[in-house]
Amino acid sequence: MQARRSRPTPPQRRDIIVSFTFLAQIPETPGGDSPTVWRDESTGDLLVQGYTATQEDYVQADHAGSTPGHRHDAAGVGAAGEAMVRLPASIIPALKASLA
């Protein structure tokens, strides 16, 4: 069973300086709930909103492996604030264009 992660509470202040830049969203956005990518201009990091990975996604990622010693099963991913999300392939062209 996958542990539920709590979502951070968004800040309520109105004087926050926004450093995020919208990069891409899937074209077939259903009702505003859509995988989206932003860039944090202060760090260059990408922030990704995507679909929650399924148990099968974790199994496949763990089977595919990566760097020795890294786990990609449901227990290994999620440690220290990590999460696995799925982005549809349809977002890739818009993301490439925004990063070019």
Backbone torsions as a table, in degrees:
resi	resn	phi	psi	omega
1	MET	NA	132.3	-177.8
2	GLN	-83.3	132.0	179.9
3	ALA	-70.4	141.5	177.5
4	ARG	-80.9	137.2	177.8
5	ARG	-104.2	138.2	178.0
6	SER	-81.5	145.2	177.8
7	ARG	-84.2	141.0	176.4
8	PRO	-65.4	145.5	178.1
9	THR	-77.5	125.7	-179.5
10	PRO	-67.5	145.1	178.8
11	PRO	-63.0	146.8	-178.6
12	GLN	-100.5	-5.8	-178.3
13	ARG	-70.6	147.1	179.0
14	ARG	-98.5	-7.7	-177.2
15	ASP	-98.2	22.8	-179.1
16	ILE	-76.8	133.3	176.3
17	ILE	-84.1	121.4	-176.6
18	VAL	-82.6	124.0	177.6
19	SER	-113.7	6.2	180.0
20	PHE	-91.0	142.5	173.2
21	THR	-119.6	128.2	175.9
22	PHE	-65.7	132.9	178.6
23	LEU	-110.9	-49.8	-173.7
24	ALA	-162.0	155.4	175.9
25	GLN	-147.0	148.9	-178.8
26	ILE	-62.4	141.8	-176.4
27	PRO	-62.2	-35.3	-176.3
28	GLU	-91.2	45.7	-176.6
29	THR	-55.0	113.6	178.2
30	PRO	-86.8	107.2	173.3
31	GLY	60.6	27.5	176.0
32	GLY	85.7	-10.7	176.3
33	ASP	-94.7	103.9	-171.5
34	SER	-152.3	146.2	170.9
35	PRO	-56.6	134.3	-174.7
36	THR	-143.0	149.7	177.9
37	VAL	-128.1	134.8	175.6
38	TRP	-124.5	159.6	171.8
39	ARG	-115.0	133.6	173.3
40	ASP	-84.7	107.9	-175.2
41	GLU	-65.6	-23.1	-179.3
42	SER	-78.0	-22.5	-178.2
43	THR	-123.5	-20.0	-174.3
44	GLY	84.7	-2.9	179.7
45	ASP	-65.8	151.1	171.7
46	LEU	-99.9	137.6	175.1
47	LEU	-112.8	132.3	-171.8
48	VAL	-123.2	127.2	168.9
49	GLN	-106.3	122.3	-178.2
50	GLY	-143.8	-171.9	178.1
51	TYR	-81.9	143.7	178.6
52	THR	-61.5	132.2	177.5
53	ALA	-65.5	143.5	178.1
54	THR	-87.7	168.2	175.7
55	GLN	-58.2	-39.1	178.5
56	GLU	-64.4	-35.8	175.5
57	ASP	-60.1	-43.7	178.8
58	TYR	-63.0	-42.4	179.8
59	VAL	-62.1	-46.5	-179.3
60	GLN	-64.0	-41.8	179.7
61	ALA	-65.5	-41.2	179.4
62	ASP	-65.9	-39.5	178.9
63	HIS	-66.1	-40.8	179.9
64	ALA	-67.0	-34.0	177.7
65	GLY	73.2	-179.1	174.9
66	SER	-162.0	-123.9	178.6
67	THR	-70.1	135.1	178.9
68	PRO	-53.5	137.1	179.2
69	GLY	93.6	-10.2	179.0
70	HIS	-95.8	130.0	177.7
71	ARG	-97.1	142.5	178.3
72	HIS	-126.8	23.7	173.9
73	ASP	-87.6	177.8	-176.0
74	ALA	-60.5	-28.3	179.5
75	ALA	-79.2	-33.9	-177.3
76	GLY	-80.9	-41.1	176.5
77	VAL	-80.5	134.0	-178.8
78	GLY	112.6	-14.4	175.6
79	ALA	-66.4	141.1	177.2
80	ALA	54.2	40.7	173.4
81	GLY	82.9	9.2	177.4
82	GLU	-79.2	155.6	175.0
83	ALA	-149.4	151.8	173.8
84	MET	-107.3	127.3	175.8
85	VAL	-125.4	157.9	179.4
86	ARG	-110.6	126.5	174.4
87	LEU	-106.6	131.7	177.6
88	PRO	-65.5	147.9	178.6
89	ALA	-58.7	-25.3	-177.1
90	SER	-66.3	-13.7	178.7
91	ILE	-84.8	-17.9	-173.4
92	ILE	-60.8	-45.9	179.8
93	PRO	-60.2	-41.6	179.8
94	ALA	-67.7	-36.9	179.1
95	LEU	-68.1	-44.5	176.9
96	LYS	-59.4	-43.0	-179.0
97	ALA	-63.9	-38.9	-177.4
98	SER	-75.2	-23.5	179.6
99	LEU	-92.8	-9.1	-178.1
100	ALA	-71.6	NA	NA
